[in-house]
Every structure is written in structure tokens, then in C-alpha cells.
Amino acid sequence: MTRSEIPGRDKVLAALAQLREQAAATGRQPAVLTLARSLGLANTTFRRNFPDIAAELNAEAAQRRHIPPPPSGYQQLQETSTRLRGENRQLRDQLDVAAAVIQRIAMENDRLRQEVEAAAKVTGIGSAPSRQRGPAAS
């Protein structure tokens, strides 16, 4: 390419404005390569002749794909500790409920056993009077 084939700055800015309008409609952000191709230039030629515009587009792309850094080890430990404390609290609550249910069932079982014994006029083994065996009892 010769120097005369490289478009002027105004033409490049107009093409960039047009790409940004398309990006607003399609949601696809303009890239340096897309702008260079729309002007009929190679990517390297565009970057060499318009480094400021290329840097601006690259900065915009970096902002769009900015990924926050992963949490530090200390932050991960804090999050894990908080999560585990919550789970532990929940399990303790469930354990309290289970113990109360077991206690209620045991009391109900005892009451029902007493009702059955009274209804059948059965004396439990533990409540029978003890007999003495031996020479005196004969």
C-alpha cells in the first residue's frame, strides 16, 4: 500500500462512529480489526498509522471483559467459615427438633404401653411383687 491509500483521520473517526452505532444496535462491540477491514487496511497497517485509536479500542475491550481478581486465600477462608457456621447452626437446629420429636415419641410410647397394660389387665415384669423362693416358701 502506498501512503496515498491510507485514509485520513476524519474518515477513520467517521468509520469508528458508524461501527459504534452498529454496536449499539447489535450488541457487538467494535474491534480494531473490524475497523481496519472496514477501511480496507490490514490490521498492522491500521495500528501503525492510528495507534491512539487502536489503543482506545483496546482499552474499551479490556474494560468490557474486565474480570475481577479471584478472592485472596484469606477471603476464601472467611467465606468458607461463614458458610460452614451457617450450615452448623442449621444442623444444630435440626438436631434440637429431632431430639424433641424423639422425646415426644418416647413419652407417647410409654403412655400407650400403660394404656395397653391397663386395658389387658397385664402386669409388667418390673411391677410384679417379688416372690421369695426357698425352704420357707414351701
Secondary structure as the mmCIF struct_conf table of DSSP 4:
data_model
#
loop_
_struct_conf.conf_type_id
_struct_conf.id
_struct_conf.beg_label_comp_id
_struct_conf.beg_label_asym_id
_struct_conf.beg_label_seq_id
_struct_conf.end_label_comp_id
_struct_conf.end_label_asym_id
_struct_conf.end_label_seq_id
HELX_RH_3T_P HELX_RH_3T_P1 ARG A 3 GLU A 5
BEND BEND1 ILE A 6 ILE A 6
HELX_LH_PP_P HELX_LH_PP_P1 PRO A 7 GLY A 8
HELX_RH_AL_P HELX_RH_AL_P1 ARG A 9 THR A 26
BEND BEND2 GLY A 27 GLY A 27
HELX_LH_PP_P HELX_LH_PP_P2 ARG A 28 PRO A 30
HELX_RH_AL_P HELX_RH_AL_P2 VAL A 32 SER A 38
TURN_TY1_P TURN_TY1_P1 LEU A 39 GLY A 40
HELX_RH_AL_P HELX_RH_AL_P3 ASN A 43 ASN A 49
HELX_RH_AL_P HELX_RH_AL_P4 PRO A 51 ARG A 64
TURN_TY1_P TURN_TY1_P2 ARG A 65 ARG A 65
HELX_LH_PP_P HELX_LH_PP_P3 PRO A 68 SER A 72
HELX_RH_AL_P HELX_RH_AL_P5 GLY A 73 ALA A 120
TURN_TY1_P TURN_TY1_P3 LYS A 121 LYS A 121
HELX_RH_3T_P HELX_RH_3T_P2 ILE A 125 SER A 127
BEND BEND3 ALA A 128 ALA A 128
HELX_LH_PP_P HELX_LH_PP_P4 PRO A 129 GLN A 132
BEND BEND4 GLY A 134 GLY A 134
HELX_RH_3T_P HELX_RH_3T_P3 PRO A 135 ALA A 137
#
